[in-house]
Amino acid sequence: MNGPRDGTYLSMYYGTYRDGGAEMSVVNVKELGRSASAVVAGVVDTRRPAVITRSGHPVAVLVPLDAASTASALEDWALAHLPEFVRSRAVADRESRAGRTIEAGAFFNAQPRPRKLAKRAAKRGR
């Protein structure tokens, strides 16, 4: 399958995409749906990203994360790409400094249980 010369049209089938020396797997959304576990295993094993395509056009990238820095990597990504996350963190920080927060356990204990859960808990003697 040949695409436009700008390189934005990729193979619809599992293959390889080279961009200036960087090599990435390319997988169609349908193939990802059929073999997601194998695709993720390939990304983790090779430590190379996989480009996900729909109708031959790239729509997402699956990127391996380093287990030691996963939490900070996700937070860094969110801070760089999700302005609503940054805004909500700023609001949460202001609320915390003003003392308008409570412990998670106290919050969840104060919430009424949904009727189904309350019935199940009563049956179990909780």
C-alpha positions in Angstrom: 0.0 0.0 0.0 1.5 3.3 -1.0 0.6 6.6 0.6 1.3 10.3 0.1 4.9 11.3 -0.1 4.9 13.1 3.3 5.0 9.7 5.0 1.8 10.1 7.0 0.1 7.2 5.4 1.4 4.0 6.9 0.8 0.3 6.2 -2.6 -1.0 7.4 -1.0 -4.2 8.4 1.5 -5.0 11.1 4.9 -3.8 9.8 7.8 -1.5 10.5 8.0 2.3 10.1 11.4 4.0 9.9 11.6 7.7 10.5 15.1 9.2 10.3 16.8 6.1 11.7 14.2 5.5 14.5 12.4 2.2 13.9 8.8 1.6 15.2 6.3 -1.2 14.8 3.2 -0.3 13.0 -0.1 -2.0 13.8 -3.6 -1.4 12.6 -6.4 -0.8 15.2 -8.1 -4.0 14.2 -4.9 -6.0 14.6 -4.4 -4.3 17.9 -7.8 -5.4 19.0 -7.1 -9.0 17.9 -3.7 -9.3 19.5 -3.3 -6.5 22.0 -1.3 -8.6 24.4 1.2 -9.6 21.8 1.6 -6.0 20.6 2.2 -4.8 24.2 4.7 -7.6 24.8 6.5 -6.6 21.6 6.8 -3.0 22.7 8.0 -4.0 26.2 10.5 -6.5 24.8 12.0 -4.4 22.1 11.7 -1.1 24.1 10.5 0.5 20.8 7.2 2.4 20.4 4.4 1.0 18.2 2.4 3.3 15.9 -1.3 2.5 15.9 -3.0 3.3 12.6 -6.6 3.6 11.4 -7.2 3.4 7.7 -3.5 3.8 7.2 -3.2 7.0 9.1 -1.3 7.2 12.5 -3.7 7.9 15.4 -1.7 6.8 18.5 1.6 5.6 19.7 2.1 2.8 22.3 5.3 3.7 24.2 7.2 1.5 26.7 7.6 2.8 30.2 10.5 2.2 32.6 9.1 0.4 35.6 11.3 2.4 38.0 10.1 5.7 36.7 6.6 4.9 35.5 4.8 7.1 38.0 7.0 10.1 37.3 6.9 9.4 33.6 3.1 9.4 33.6 2.9 12.6 35.7 5.4 14.3 33.4 3.4 13.3 30.3 0.2 14.5 31.9 1.7 17.8 32.9 3.0 18.4 29.4 -0.2 17.3 27.5 -3.2 17.7 29.7 -3.9 21.3 30.7 -7.0 20.3 32.6 -4.9 18.0 34.8 -2.5 20.9 35.5 -5.5 23.1 36.5 -7.1 20.4 38.7 -3.7 19.8 40.5 -3.4 23.6 41.1 -6.9 23.7 42.6 -6.2 20.6 44.8 -2.9 22.2 46.0 -4.7 25.4 47.0 -7.5 23.5 48.8 -4.9 21.5 50.6 -2.9 24.6 51.7 -6.2 26.2 52.9 -7.0 23.1 55.0 -10.1 22.2 53.1 -9.3 18.5 52.6 -10.0 15.3 54.5 -8.3 11.9 54.7 -9.5 9.5 52.0 -10.7 7.0 54.6 -12.8 9.6 56.3 -14.3 10.7 53.0 -15.3 7.2 52.0 -16.7 6.3 55.4 -18.8 9.4 55.4 -20.4 8.5 52.0 -23.7 6.6 52.1 -23.3 3.1 50.7 -25.4 2.3 47.6 -28.4 0.2 48.6 -27.1 -2.9 46.9 -23.8 -2.7 48.6 -25.4 -2.0 52.0 -27.6 -5.1 51.6 -24.6 -7.3 50.7 -22.6 -5.9 53.7 -25.6 -6.6 56.0 -25.8 -10.2 54.8 -22.1 -10.6 55.5 -22.5 -9.1 58.9 -20.5 -5.9 58.3 
